[in-house]
Structure formats: C-alpha cells, structure tokens
Amino acid sequence: MKPKMYKGNPAVFLRKDGNYEIKILVTGGMLTSQQIKSIGEVALKYGAEVHITVRQELSILGVPEDKLDLALEDLAKAGLHPGSAGMTFRNIVSCLGEKYCFKAAAETTELAKEIGRLFTGQKTPGPLKVGIGGCPFPCTRPQFNEIGLMGRVRPDLDLEKCTGCGKCVEVCKVGATRIVDEKAVIDFDKCIMCGRCVVNCPVGARYTAEDGYMLFVGGRGSWPPHEGWILRDFIKREEVVPQIERILKVYNAQAKPGMRLREFINSIGFEEFKRQVQ
C-alpha cells in the first residue's frame, strides 16, 4: 500500500494516525544550530513530534493536513525542504570523517555535500542510496548502499624517524605491522589501509603516501541484506563524482522502472556493468 502523498510530494505523506509526516532532506547528517531550532519550533507550533530517521534525516510527525502549507513555509525560511523519497537519488549518509574523528582515514562531510548538491533529488529507476564512511571500519555501512564510499589511506614509513616503539603494532587490528630489528615493517598483503598506524605514530614516522576511497556498488540493507560489489579498490577524491556520473548514466539508460541498482547489475552481470561504467 502506497502512502497518500501531499500535492504529489513523496516526502510529505499521510501516516496511520491520520496526520502527515514531513521528511526533511539532510545531507551527511549535518544541520546548523538555527535549522535545528527551526525544526523544533515548527514541531512545537503545530503539535507534532520529531523523529530521527535511520538515514540521518529528521521527520516531523503528526502535522494536520490543514497546517502543512504553513509548516512547509516555516521550514523553507530556514533553508529546509522535504526530500529524499520515491524513485530518486536519496540523501547522502556520512560519518564525521577526518575533520572530527581520530580514526577516519578520509574526508567525508564535504564530499557528501558535493555529491548531494549535484545528484540528490534526480530521478532514478529505483531508490538510490549513498553512504560514506571515513575508514575501513565504517559506522555508516557504506557497503550496504547502492553506492558506498569507504575511506582508505595507503601508508608508508620513514625508517629514519621510526623508533621501534610498537605503537603501530598496538593499534593495527589486522596484524599488518610488526617490529623487526627495532624498526616497523608493513605487510601490505594484510594491510586494509585504515590509516590507524599513521594517525597514532608518535614521531610521525608513518605517513600517508596516498589517500582515497574504496567504492562499492549494488549494496542493499533491507531483507535480505546484500553487501555491494567492489567497483574500485582505490579511487581518488577527484575521481569520485565523475565515476558516480558514469554509474548513473548506465543505470538510468538501461534499468527498467522500479529496478534497484543491485537488480540491474545482476541482470547484465557485474563484469559487464564494471566494463560499461569504467
């Protein structure tokens, strides 16, 4: 059963209680303090509640139909609009990234804003969700999104600076580093490029030789959940947007209406999809 939409907007729809939900578009989970205040004021003014969605958006629940236009006008004044619903390129979910998180290997929030500005709201054959994680231990589960980006750092080592303290061995979760003859050694066959050794080296002997992302496609979080295919093992920041453009070009041109990206990839085969988008 499809919910009744208000004036054709899939992000403003009727709920079981007889009132409406306004799903507010949020990119990367980031809002200004004034926007949060405005959301609270709208909810208070129209007797509604605020719900934090699983995709880092905010929904105002319990808005009577005759108050919807007023509520939407008040939100628009704060730069807030309904969105991220229906057969569209949805909002971008991201962690806080290297700007705030000690564990992050890559920037996330500015990338989320750029992707959102360029693509969010575009019509797609099926719902298309994007998740960005700043490290290979991602709290945002990018591998379970239609398009997922996971931050990576290719580490290197300045042996002149290395004191053999063992801090890198202590923080490595996959056993990719060890001390040999009082110097650190990296086993790149085991290394997952999480960057923890880089950020935790007390003397700066570990450094970032290259940073970027792992790119997943065709993931899905609903039942049954599916982890996406690895389209690019390592992609640079400046390559991300052009790669997404190519994915959308192939997907939009060939997928049947209602077909999710995973279903489309299965229909032509991953290797053929990879060939077309690269």
Sequence and secondary structure as in RCSB ss.txt:
>XXXX:A:sequence
MKPKMYKGNPAVFLRKDGNYEIKILVTGGMLTSQQIKSIGEVALKYGAEVHITVRQELSILGVPEDKLDLALEDL
AKAGLHPGSAGMTFRNIVSCLGEKYCFKAAAETTELAKEIGRLFTGQKTPGPLKVGIGGCPFPCTRPQFNEIGLM
GRVRPDLDLEKCTGCGKCVEVCKVGATRIVDEKAVIDFDKCIMCGRCVVNCPVGARYTAEDGYMLFVGGRGSWPP
HEGWILRDFIKREEVVPQIERILKVYNAQAKPGMRLREFINSIGFEEFKRQVQ
>XXXX:A:secstr
    EETTEEEEEE TTSSEEEEE  STT   HHHHHHHHHHHHHTT EEEE TTS EEEEEE GGGHHHHHHHH
HHTT  B S SSBEEEEEE  GGGT TT SS  HHHHHHHHHHHTT B SS EEEEEESSSS TT GGGSSEEEE
EEEEEEE TTT     HHHHH SS  EEEETTEEEE TTT     HHHHH TTS EEEEEEEEEEEES B SSS 
B  EEEEEEE HHHHHHHHHHHHHHHHHHS TT  HHHHHHHH HHHHHHHH 
